[in-house]
């Protein structure tokens, strides 16, 4: 039962980020409309329609907005395992394709490893329907000795 409570806290944290309740305006703008489809300990699957405000000059999803979304969904997957928010330590994204404004994409984050205070997560962003890979994020996150609570 405690595992489910941790998962629910992590999902609430992501929803609050997307609504701007606990975040900076940048996060609220880049996560606006994010829909959680399925979540379990260490894994989260979301649908997302790329908002107009997240476009680059060519009408594509801005890579900075995509990076913010990948970082926050990754943090949520980790939060569901360790019951606190960790800090990004090593974050890389490989971009394979673009997504246009108002295009629907899927985001899937999975915790794939833990070592001490470090946790690794992989995030795939794919085109809805044909599952074409748009971006692949890999991230190591770390906590301080005491752990950070979401309000910090």
Z-matrix of the N, CA and C atoms (Angstrom, degrees):
N
C 1 1.455
C 2 1.530 1 111.02
N 3 1.335 2 117.64 1 -37.52
C 4 1.460 3 120.79 2 179.86
C 5 1.526 4 110.52 3 -62.66
N 6 1.339 5 117.04 4 -36.16
C 7 1.459 6 121.65 5 178.73
C 8 1.530 7 110.84 6 -59.94
N 9 1.331 8 117.02 7 -42.09
C 10 1.456 9 121.34 8 178.98
C 11 1.533 10 110.86 9 -66.11
N 12 1.315 11 117.47 10 -37.45
C 13 1.463 12 120.99 11 178.85
C 14 1.529 13 110.45 12 -64.47
N 15 1.325 14 117.45 13 -39.89
C 16 1.463 15 121.44 14 178.09
C 17 1.526 16 109.81 15 -64.91
N 18 1.330 17 116.89 16 -43.48
C 19 1.462 18 120.97 17 177.95
C 20 1.523 19 110.15 18 -59.96
N 21 1.323 20 117.63 19 -45.77
C 22 1.468 21 121.11 20 -179.97
C 23 1.524 22 111.40 21 -63.07
N 24 1.341 23 118.19 22 -38.58
C 25 1.469 24 121.08 23 176.63
C 26 1.524 25 110.76 24 -63.20
N 27 1.331 26 116.35 25 -41.33
C 28 1.469 27 119.16 26 -178.82
C 29 1.535 28 110.71 27 -66.45
N 30 1.326 29 117.53 28 -39.49
C 31 1.465 30 120.88 29 179.12
C 32 1.525 31 111.04 30 -68.58
N 33 1.321 32 117.12 31 -37.81
C 34 1.469 33 121.14 32 176.67
C 35 1.528 34 109.59 33 -62.07
N 36 1.327 35 116.55 34 -40.60
C 37 1.463 36 121.50 35 178.72
C 38 1.532 37 109.88 36 -59.29
N 39 1.346 38 117.62 37 -45.95
C 40 1.460 39 121.09 38 179.95
C 41 1.531 40 111.09 39 -65.52
N 42 1.336 41 117.04 40 -41.98
C 43 1.466 42 119.70 41 178.21
C 44 1.528 43 110.89 42 -62.91
N 45 1.330 44 116.96 43 -41.99
C 46 1.462 45 120.48 44 179.01
C 47 1.537 46 111.24 45 -64.00
N 48 1.350 47 117.00 46 -37.30
C 49 1.467 48 120.00 47 175.15
C 50 1.522 49 110.42 48 -60.83
N 51 1.337 50 115.96 49 -46.43
C 52 1.465 51 119.76 50 -175.52
C 53 1.526 52 112.88 51 -67.95
N 54 1.324 53 117.10 52 -23.25
C 55 1.469 54 120.97 53 178.75
C 56 1.522 55 112.38 54 -93.75
N 57 1.339 56 116.89 55 -4.45
C 58 1.452 57 120.61 56 -179.77
C 59 1.513 58 114.12 57 80.34
N 60 1.334 59 117.56 58 12.09
C 61 1.463 60 120.72 59 -178.28
C 62 1.526 61 113.07 60 -71.66
N 63 1.337 62 117.79 61 -31.82
C 64 1.467 63 120.32 62 -175.70
C 65 1.515 64 112.21 63 -132.02
N 66 1.319 65 117.78 64 18.06
C 67 1.453 66 118.70 65 -172.86
C 68 1.517 67 111.60 66 -131.78
N 69 1.295 68 112.78 67 179.82
C 70 1.452 69 120.28 68 172.81
C 71 1.524 70 108.25 69 -81.31
N 72 1.295 71 116.69 70 161.87
C 73 1.460 72 121.16 71 -178.40
C 74 1.530 73 111.74 72 -58.26
N 75 1.332 74 117.20 73 -35.07
C 76 1.458 75 121.15 74 -179.59
C 77 1.526 76 111.41 75 -57.74
N 78 1.322 77 116.82 76 -45.82
C 79 1.460 78 119.47 77 179.48
C 80 1.523 79 111.78 78 -65.86
N 81 1.293 80 116.94 79 -42.20
C 82 1.463 81 119.77 80 179.19
C 83 1.526 82 110.71 81 -61.46
N 84 1.325 83 117.61 82 -40.08
C 85 1.461 84 121.14 83 178.93
C 86 1.524 85 112.16 84 -67.06
N 87 1.319 86 116.73 85 -41.59
C 88 1.470 87 119.62 86 -175.88
C 89 1.522 88 113.17 87 -79.43
N 90 1.328 89 118.04 88 -19.59
C 91 1.469 90 121.42 89 -179.78
C 92 1.523 91 112.60 90 -103.77
N 93 1.325 92 117.11 91 -1.15
C 94 1.460 93 121.19 92 -175.87
C 95 1.532 94 111.42 93 -55.06
N 96 1.318 95 116.10 94 124.09
C 97 1.462 96 121.10 95 178.13
C 98 1.521 97 114.99 96 88.82
N 99 1.319 98 117.93 97 1.94
C 100 1.461 99 120.69 98 179.24
C 101 1.525 100 110.05 99 -61.61
N 102 1.321 101 116.87 100 129.57
C 103 1.470 102 122.01 101 -179.94
C 104 1.523 103 109.45 102 -115.90
N 105 1.323 104 115.87 103 124.17
C 106 1.459 105 120.56 104 176.78
C 107 1.525 106 107.58 105 -82.43
N 108 1.328 107 116.51 106 119.96
C 109 1.462 108 122.29 107 -177.89
C 110 1.524 109 110.44 108 -91.81
N 111 1.323 110 115.77 109 -45.20
C 112 1.463 111 120.82 110 -178.06
C 113 1.522 112 108.23 111 -153.73
N 114 1.319 113 115.18 112 141.95
C 115 1.458 114 119.33 113 177.02
C 116 1.522 115 109.48 114 -147.07
N 117 1.306 116 114.40 115 144.40
C 118 1.457 117 121.75 116 171.80
C 119 1.521 118 106.04 117 -149.34
N 120 1.288 119 116.64 118 172.93
C 121 1.453 120 120.62 119 -178.99
C 122 1.532 121 109.91 120 -53.71
N 123 1.329 122 116.15 121 120.00
C 124 1.455 123 121.56 122 176.61
C 125 1.512 124 116.22 123 82.89
N 126 1.317 125 118.32 124 5.27
C 127 1.459 126 120.88 125 -176.53
C 128 1.523 127 110.23 126 -151.38
N 129 1.317 128 115.58 127 139.65
C 130 1.458 129 120.64 128 176.78
C 131 1.526 130 108.74 129 -144.64
N 132 1.320 131 115.57 130 138.37
C 133 1.463 132 122.27 131 179.49
C 134 1.532 133 106.77 132 -125.37
N 135 1.328 134 115.38 133 127.51
C 136 1.470 135 120.89 134 -177.44
C 137 1.521 136 110.96 135 -131.09
N 138 1.323 137 115.46 136 154.04
C 139 1.459 138 123.22 137 168.21
C 140 1.519 139 107.48 138 -107.94
N 141 1.313 140 115.59 139 151.31
C 142 1.459 141 119.71 140 -176.37
C 143 1.518 142 109.24 141 -154.56
N 144 1.314 143 116.53 142 132.21
C 145 1.456 144 121.88 143 171.98
C 146 1.527 145 106.57 144 -101.99
N 147 1.308 146 116.64 145 120.49
C 148 1.465 147 122.09 146 -174.75
C 149 1.527 148 109.04 147 -62.22
N 150 1.344 149 116.94 148 117.29
C 151 1.473 150 119.70 149 -176.98
C 152 1.525 151 112.58 150 -76.84
N 153 1.300 152 115.10 151 152.06
C 154 1.461 153 121.97 152 -179.84
C 155 1.521 154 111.65 153 -56.48
N 156 1.321 155 116.97 154 -37.71
C 157 1.473 156 120.32 155 -177.71
C 158 1.521 157 113.27 156 -68.70
N 159 1.336 158 117.82 157 -8.14
C 160 1.466 159 121.36 158 -178.40
C 161 1.527 160 111.21 159 -105.05
N 162 1.335 161 116.89 160 28.93
C 163 1.465 162 118.85 161 -175.74
C 164 1.523 163 112.57 162 -97.20
N 165 1.317 164 113.98 163 154.34
C 166 1.458 165 120.04 164 169.84
C 167 1.541 166 107.08 165 -92.19
N 168 1.319 167 119.05 166 178.93
C 169 1.477 168 120.25 167 -177.77
C 170 1.536 169 114.57 168 -60.67
N 171 1.335 170 117.90 169 -19.86
C 172 1.462 171 121.47 170 -178.68
C 173 1.526 172 113.20 171 -94.46
N 174 1.339 173 117.56 172 4.53
C 175 1.457 174 120.37 173 179.89
C 176 1.518 175 114.29 174 82.60
N 177 1.325 176 116.36 175 14.68
C 178 1.463 177 122.09 176 175.91
C 179 1.523 178 109.62 177 -96.53
N 180 1.315 179 115.92 178 162.62
C 181 1.455 180 121.76 179 173.94
C 182 1.521 181 107.42 180 -64.16
N 183 1.307 182 117.01 181 121.83
C 184 1.462 183 122.89 182 -178.48
C 185 1.531 184 109.35 183 -62.96
N 186 1.329 185 116.89 184 132.44
C 187 1.467 186 120.28 185 -176.22
C 188 1.536 187 112.13 186 -63.96
N 189 1.321 188 117.67 187 -29.94
C 190 1.463 189 120.22 188 176.99
C 191 1.522 190 111.54 189 -67.94
N 192 1.334 191 116.60 190 -40.08
C 193 1.465 192 120.83 191 176.77
C 194 1.526 193 110.25 192 -66.03
N 195 1.335 194 116.11 193 -39.18
C 196 1.460 195 120.36 194 177.90
C 197 1.533 196 110.16 195 -64.31
N 198 1.320 197 117.33 196 -41.63
C 199 1.463 198 121.28 197 179.36
C 200 1.527 199 111.30 198 -62.62
N 201 1.321 200 117.46 199 -40.63
C 202 1.463 201 121.04 200 177.98
C 203 1.517 202 110.88 201 -62.16
N 204 1.334 203 116.51 202 -45.17
C 205 1.456 204 120.31 203 179.11
C 206 1.533 205 111.01 204 -63.03
N 207 1.336 206 117.67 205 -44.77
C 208 1.469 207 121.37 206 179.02
C 209 1.521 208 110.43 207 -60.06
N 210 1.318 209 117.53 208 -44.30
C 211 1.469 210 122.10 209 179.61
C 212 1.524 211 111.29 210 -60.42
N 213 1.322 212 117.62 211 -44.99
C 214 1.471 213 120.50 212 -177.15
C 215 1.527 214 112.90 213 -72.04
N 216 1.328 215 117.58 214 -37.72
C 217 1.465 216 119.58 215 177.41
C 218 1.528 217 109.62 216 -69.30
N 219 1.328 218 117.50 217 -38.33
C 220 1.470 219 121.14 218 175.78
C 221 1.526 220 110.52 219 -61.01
N 222 1.322 221 116.37 220 -45.38
C 223 1.465 222 120.52 221 179.70
C 224 1.527 223 111.40 222 -61.25
N 225 1.322 224 116.89 223 -36.12
C 226 1.461 225 121.01 224 179.18
C 227 1.521 226 110.80 225 -66.95
N 228 1.328 227 117.85 226 -42.19
C 229 1.466 228 121.06 227 177.60
C 230 1.526 229 110.36 228 -60.36
N 231 1.320 230 116.44 229 -42.42
C 232 1.465 231 120.26 230 179.11
C 233 1.524 232 110.60 231 -68.51
N 234 1.324 233 117.16 232 -43.55
C 235 1.465 234 121.89 233 178.13
C 236 1.529 235 109.88 234 -53.88
N 237 1.329 236 117.49 235 -39.28
C 238 1.463 237 120.69 236 -178.23
C 239 1.519 238 112.82 237 -66.25
N 240 1.329 239 117.15 238 -15.48
C 241 1.467 240 122.08 239 179.13
C 242 1.527 241 111.50 240 -98.05
N 243 1.339 242 116.57 241 -44.36
C 244 1.471 243 120.23 242 -170.25
C 245 1.520 244 114.13 243 -107.08
N 246 1.329 245 118.72 244 -2.13
C 247 1.465 246 124.02 245 176.13
C 248 1.525 247 114.14 246 63.71
N 249 1.316 248 116.81 247 29.77
C 250 1.457 249 120.82 248 169.43
C 251 1.523 250 109.31 249 -164.66
N 252 1.307 251 114.90 250 162.63
C 253 1.452 252 121.78 251 179.73
C 254 1.525 253 108.32 252 -83.04
N 255 1.295 254 115.36 253 135.15
C 256 1.465 255 120.49 254 176.89
C 257 1.522 256 109.31 255 -107.49
N 258 1.312 257 116.07 256 169.44
C 259 1.459 258 122.32 257 -179.81
C 260 1.519 259 109.91 258 -100.85
N 261 1.323 260 116.02 259 140.74
C 262 1.462 261 120.03 260 177.24
C 263 1.521 262 109.54 261 -66.65
N 264 1.310 263 115.60 262 128.28
C 265 1.448 264 121.48 263 -178.33
C 266 1.526 265 110.76 264 -109.88
N 267 1.313 266 116.27 265 -46.46
C 268 1.455 267 122.90 266 179.88
C 269 1.519 268 106.72 267 -139.01
N 270 1.336 269 116.98 268 118.11
C 271 1.453 270 121.49 269 -171.44
C 272 1.520 271 108.42 270 -135.37
N 273 1.335 272 116.75 271 120.06
C 274 1.457 273 119.83 272 177.45
C 275 1.526 274 109.20 273 -133.11
N 276 1.326 275 115.33 274 146.77
C 277 1.456 276 121.02 275 178.14
C 278 1.527 277 107.81 276 -132.37
N 279 1.314 278 115.23 277 132.01
C 280 1.458 279 121.35 278 171.42
C 281 1.522 280 106.89 279 -105.16
N 282 1.323 281 116.00 280 127.10
C 283 1.458 282 121.48 281 -179.56
C 284 1.524 283 109.16 282 -102.07
N 285 1.334 284 116.26 283 125.92
C 286 1.457 285 122.02 284 -176.78
C 287 1.518 286 112.87 285 -109.25
N 288 1.310 287 117.73 286 -23.84
C 289 1.450 288 122.52 287 -176.72
C 290 1.526 289 108.20 288 -157.24
N 291 1.305 290 116.48 289 176.07
C 292 1.460 291 120.89 290 174.99
C 293 1.524 292 109.28 291 -110.16
N 294 1.305 293 115.55 292 162.72
C 295 1.471 294 121.66 293 172.09
C 296 1.519 295 106.13 294 -125.55
N 297 1.291 296 116.44 295 138.45
C 298 1.456 297 122.23 296 -179.92
C 299 1.524 298 110.41 297 -86.79
N 300 1.302 299 115.91 298 159.45
C 301 1.454 300 122.14 299 175.03
C 302 1.526 301 108.67 300 -59.51
N 303 1.318 302 116.72 301 139.14
C 304 1.464 303 126.38 302 -178.58
C 305 1.532 304 113.38 303 72.06
N 306 1.329 305 117.45 304 7.82
C 307 1.458 306 120.83 305 175.09
C 308 1.532 307 108.87 306 -83.54
N 309 1.321 308 117.00 307 143.64
C 310 1.460 309 120.70 308 179.59
C 311 1.521 310 109.62 309 -93.70
N 312 1.330 311 114.10 310 131.98
C 313 1.462 312 121.43 311 179.54
C 314 1.523 313 109.51 312 -127.30
N 315 1.326 314 114.87 313 164.67
C 316 1.461 315 121.52 314 174.81
C 317 1.521 316 108.17 315 -116.52
N 318 1.311 317 116.16 316 142.95
C 319 1.453 318 122.62 317 178.03
C 320 1.524 319 107.14 318 -124.09
N 321 1.317 320 116.12 319 125.91
C 322 1.460 321 119.95 320 179.52
C 323 1.520 322 109.02 321 -129.88
N 324 1.335 323 115.74 322 120.76
C 325 1.459 324 121.90 323 179.50
C 326 1.520 325 109.17 324 -113.74
N 327 1.348 326 115.63 325 137.67
C 328 1.461 327 121.20 326 178.83
C 329 1.517 328 109.58 327 -138.03
N 330 1.318 329 115.48 328 128.64
C 331 1.460 330 120.34 329 172.39
C 332 1.524 331 106.35 330 -72.80
N 333 1.338 332 116.01 331 127.57
C 334 1.464 333 118.68 332 -176.95
C 335 1.521 334 113.91 333 -117.27
N 336 1.336 335 117.61 334 -6.84
C 337 1.458 336 118.19 335 178.71
C 338 1.512 337 112.74 336 -171.47
N 339 1.332 338 113.93 337 154.62
C 340 1.465 339 121.42 338 175.41
C 341 1.520 340 108.39 339 -138.13
N 342 1.318 341 115.56 340 141.07
C 343 1.461 342 121.04 341 176.48
C 344 1.520 343 107.16 342 -148.51
N 345 1.322 344 115.77 343 104.14
C 346 1.461 345 119.99 344 -176.98
C 347 1.510 346 110.71 345 62.22
N 348 1.341 347 115.41 346 -125.30
C 349 1.467 348 120.06 347 179.69
C 350 1.524 349 112.52 348 -86.69
N 351 1.333 350 117.34 349 4.30
C 352 1.463 351 121.93 350 -178.95
C 353 1.524 352 110.77 351 -100.48
N 354 1.317 353 115.24 352 142.52
C 355 1.466 354 121.55 353 175.77
C 356 1.522 355 107.36 354 -135.46
N 357 1.346 356 116.08 355 137.51
C 358 1.456 357 120.32 356 179.16
C 359 1.519 358 110.17 357 -111.47
N 360 1.315 359 114.61 358 141.11
C 361 1.464 360 121.92 359 179.50
C 362 1.525 361 108.81 360 -136.25
N 363 1.329 362 115.07 361 147.36
C 364 1.462 363 121.92 362 174.97
C 365 1.521 364 107.12 363 -119.73
N 366 1.337 365 115.72 364 136.16
C 367 1.460 366 121.40 365 -179.64
C 368 1.526 367 108.81 366 -125.05
N 369 1.336 368 115.63 367 124.31
C 370 1.467 369 121.40 368 175.41
C 371 1.524 370 109.15 369 -105.64
N 372 1.319 371 115.77 370 133.24
C 373 1.461 372 121.78 371 172.66
C 374 1.525 373 106.03 372 -114.28
N 375 1.323 374 115.58 373 119.45
C 376 1.464 375 120.65 374 -177.13
C 377 1.526 376 110.80 375 -127.41
N 378 1.312 377 114.69 376 156.94
C 379 1.451 378 121.16 377 176.68
C 380 1.526 379 108.52 378 -72.77
N 381 1.311 380 117.35 379 131.07
C 382 1.469 381 122.09 380 178.83
C 383 1.524 382 108.61 381 -63.87
N 384 1.286 383 116.35 382 134.31
C 385 1.463 384 120.80 383 178.73
C 386 1.512 385 111.92 384 104.72
N 387 1.328 386 116.63 385 -72.10
C 388 1.468 387 118.20 386 -177.14
C 389 1.530 388 113.62 387 -94.77
N 390 1.340 389 117.33 388 -4.08
C 391 1.476 390 123.99 389 176.56
C 392 1.533 391 113.12 390 59.51
N 393 1.341 392 116.78 391 24.57
C 394 1.465 393 120.00 392 175.79
C 395 1.529 394 108.72 393 -62.30
N 396 1.325 395 116.57 394 133.39
C 397 1.453 396 121.39 395 -178.17
C 398 1.525 397 110.30 396 -72.03
N 399 1.326 398 115.74 397 124.86
C 400 1.464 399 122.12 398 177.29
C 401 1.523 400 109.63 399 -98.61
N 402 1.329 401 116.56 400 -45.93
C 403 1.465 402 120.62 401 -179.72
C 404 1.524 403 109.94 402 -152.90
N 405 1.323 404 114.87 403 151.81
C 406 1.457 405 121.86 404 176.79
C 407 1.524 406 107.58 405 -130.18
N 408 1.332 407 115.69 406 115.76
C 409 1.455 408 121.07 407 179.02
C 410 1.509 409 110.64 408 -103.74
N 411 1.329 410 115.96 409 137.98
C 412 1.466 411 122.30 410 175.07
C 413 1.517 412 106.39 411 -125.59
N 414 1.315 413 114.51 412 133.64
C 415 1.455 414 117.31 413 -173.10
C 416 1.523 415 111.31 414 -146.85
N 417 1.328 416 114.69 415 135.10
C 418 1.462 417 121.80 416 167.60
C 419 1.520 418 106.35 417 -104.25
N 420 1.319 419 116.22 418 133.03
C 421 1.460 420 120.49 419 176.59
C 422 1.517 421 108.14 420 -122.85
N 423 1.323 422 116.09 421 149.10
C 424 1.461 423 121.66 422 -176.84
C 425 1.516 424 110.27 423 -132.22
N 426 1.319 425 115.41 424 153.60
C 427 1.461 426 120.56 425 175.27
C 428 1.517 427 109.04 426 -116.46
N 429 1.337 428 115.39 427 159.54
C 430 1.451 429 118.47 428 172.45
C 431 1.533 430 106.85 429 -75.79
N 432 1.299 431 117.98 430 179.12
C 433 1.469 432 120.88 431 -175.59
C 434 1.514 433 113.15 432 -60.59
N 435 1.328 434 117.26 433 -34.32
C 436 1.457 435 121.21 434 -176.57
C 437 1.532 436 112.48 435 -90.59
N 438 1.338 437 116.26 436 -19.01
C 439 1.470 438 119.63 437 -175.93
C 440 1.509 439 109.69 438 86.41
N 441 1.311 440 115.62 439 146.64
C 442 1.456 441 121.06 440 179.65
C 443 1.509 442 109.17 441 -103.10
N 444 1.274 443 117.10 442 133.31
C 445 1.463 444 121.56 443 173.67
C 446 1.516 445 108.67 444 -86.98
N 447 1.329 446 118.50 445 155.14
C 448 1.466 447 121.66 446 -174.91
C 449 1.520 448 114.03 447 -53.81
N 450 1.305 449 119.42 448 -31.45
C 451 1.453 450 121.39 449 -177.67
C 452 1.526 451 111.83 450 -72.26
N 453 1.327 452 117.23 451 -11.74
C 454 1.459 453 120.47 452 179.80
C 455 1.497 454 110.19 453 -91.49
